[in-house]
């Protein structure tokens, strides 16, 4: 087992649940670093996930415990994520390749609750809420004059003037909204600009 983990609590929990679930450790790689997990996996990993399990083409069991997304103020939050990801490994070894139906509301959540003693509410609330980027850029349609606020810079066309992307109605960057540290005012001012 390769533990690319410095967090003492996570190491203890991984060892506990590897033993409880009788998991082989020869090809198990565990990390708390999203970039390390992405390198092992060979593709980008979404920053919003709290944990992940994957079986690599090389035959390794890869586990990410993304501590930055776990609400450590809850007593069992890390335990729930560790147990869930290692349950995915146990399922794979047992030939069950099904995925989640709905996180926190499916058969896996029930099994995590039985394994850890956590309630379903604790399982559903173990991650920090996702933070949305503020509306930052204001685009305008050259044909109809409509203004649209966006979180990211990109290439879009006007939804009023064309059903799908049409370069004739490509939105033009007009400017940026208020600074990102003023999230509430930013959203209000951006909405006002869109309405005008």
N, C-alpha and C positions, 0 to 999 in steps of 0.2 A: 504494500500500500504506500502510495506517495501522498503525503499530506503537505501541501503547500499552504499551510495555515499557521498563523502566529497567535491567533486568539485561543487562549487556554480553554475557555468554556466550549468552544466549537470542537476542539480536539477531543475533549472528554466525552462530548455527546456523540461524535462520530464513532469513537471506540465503543461506547455503550451500545449504540444501535447496530453496529456491525456484528457485535456479539449476540445481541438479542434476536436479530434476524438471521443469524448464521450465514453471513455473507462471506464469500471468498475475498481475500484481500490482495491476491497476486496482481490483478490487473485493475485495481481500483485507484483512481486519481481524484483527490479532493482538494479544492482551493476556495479561498474567499475573495480572490482577485478576478474580476470580470475579464480583464485583458488576458490573463493566463488561461482562463477557461476558453476564451475565443481562439487563442493560439492553438490549444489542444484540439479544439473542435474544427478549426480551419475556416471559420466564418464569424461574422459580426454577431454580437450578443446584445439584445435589447437591454438598456440600462434600467428599465422599470421592473425587471423580474427580481423576486426575492431569493429564488433558488432554481436550479435546473439540474436535470439528469439527462445524459446522452450516452449512447453506445457508439463508439467510434468505429470507423472502417478497419482500424488496426486491432479491434477486439478489446479495447479498454472501456471501462465503465468510468465516465467522467461526471463529477458532481461539483456544482457551484453552490456555495452558501454565501449569498451576496449580503454581507452584514450592513452595508450602507442603506439597504432598503428595508431592513428588519427593524421593527419597533422594539428596541431593547428595554423600553420602560415596562413592557409586559413580561412577566416572569418566565413564561414558557415559549416565547416567540422563537428564539433560536432553536430550541428543542423541537418545536413543531416543524420548522423548515427542514432541519436535519433528518428527522424521522420520515417526513414525506418524500424527500429525494431518495433516501435509502430504500423506502418501500417501492419506489419506481424500479430500482435495481433488482429488488427481490422479485417483483412481478416479471421483469424481463427474464430473469433466470428460470422462473417457473413457466415461461412460455406465454405470459399474458402481455401482449403488446398494445393493449388499449390505452388511450390517453384520457385526460380529464374530460368529463362531460361539462362541468362547471366548477371552477375552483371553490372549495369550501362548502359545496352543496352536493357532492357526489359520493360514490362508493369509497374513493380514496380518502376523503375527509373523514368518513365514518371509521375507516381503518386506522387513520392517524389518531383519532380521538380514543379509540380502544387501546392503541399501543402506548400512547403518552399519558392518558388520563386527562387530557385537555378537553374542554367543552368545544362544541362546534363554533360558538361565538369567539373563543380564543383563537381557533384555527383561522376563522375568517378575518380576524383583526390583527394578525401578527405582522402585517406589512405596513409601512408608513404610507400615507396617501400620496398618490402621484402628483407631482407639481407640473402644472401646465406652463408653457412659455407664455409670456405676455404678448399681446398683439403689438407688433413692432413696426411693421411696414405698411404703407398705404399705397395701393395701386389704383389706377384709374383706367377706364375703358376709353379708347380714342374715338369710338363711334357714338356711344350713348352717354358718356360722361359719368357713368356709375363709378362710385369709389368703393374699394374693398380693402378691409384690414386683414393682414396675414401675420402669422407668427414667424415664418421663414421666408427668405428670399427665394424666388423661383420663377418659373415661366408658366403662366396660366392664360386662358382666354376668358372673355366675358361669358358668364352663364346665361345672361339675358339675350345676348346677340347670337349665340351659337350653342347648339346642344352639346357637342363634343369640342375637343380642342380645334380651334380654327385660327391660324396665324394672322388672319385679317383683323381679328378682334383681340389680339394679344394685349394683356394688361401691361401698362407702363408704370414703372415705379415713380411715384410722385414725391414721396418723402418718408421720413421716419416719424413714428409717434413719440410721445414723451419718453424719457429715459426709463430703462427696464426696472429700476429700483422703485418706481412709483406705480406698481402694478394696478391698483384700483383706479387711479386717475387715468392711467394709460388705457385701460379697457373702455372707460367712459368716453374719453376724448376720441379714441379710435372709432367707437360706435357712432359718435356725433358726426365724425368726418364721413362715415359710410352713408349716413342718412341724408347728408346734404347733396 
